[in-house]
Amino acid sequence: MKKMKTYTILLLAISLLATACSDNNDDYDDNGDNTIPGDTYTDVMASQVKMELVDDVSISPYAAIFDVSPVYSDGHLPFATNTNGVDGLGTMLGSLDKTKSYLVYCHGDAPSIAGAKLLTENGFSKVYRLQGNYAAWDDVSFVDIVASVAKSKIDAADFEAIFDVSPHYNEQHIPGASNANAGAGGTDLATLTAGMDKTKKYLVYCHADGPSMAGAQLMEDAGFKNVFRLEGNFGAWTNAGYPTE
């Protein structure tokens, strides 16, 4: 009889535990992956970050970019804030808006993960970490961007120069673009870019993929770090109804 009573109590405890677990399902996301909202960060690829970054803070998706590495002076992302380590980031939390988006990176996984977790654990809901860290940023080749992103970057004066490598420059081109086709009365891209600041951002486009890709790669091979190519070429720009000259 005593065994039966003990067994009954055990079943009741299991039932109550199951009910409690069921009641707490609100702590998990709709995907059923046991992720607690506000308690995780998102890894983003370097090519995505490079596509998104613009000089105009009203357009940029990140309110701030935090470099938590000890070698900030050896190379860092544009507009990145040197936090002097994860502990330094901790001293900045009180001045940050927890509803805004922030990007954290380093030269190694451990510090960047620690920095991202520091933000999420303190109530920040939109935290991103650069996948592959600074090396991934440094290694990325030219980035394709759609017409709307190119327009946003142009409006933000994000590009040091825009190069049209097509033979149709004189017919129509993006406002402010330079004629980078010697056959169309311009100057070839290699000559045009010689001596330019290789850390600045540049946009290359054409009327077809082949020349624009070749032009963007030419700049990458020459050591330019922030080269963008207009995806869909000049046709994508005009199809979007953007101005030409």
Disulfide bonds with the S-S distance in Angstrom:
none
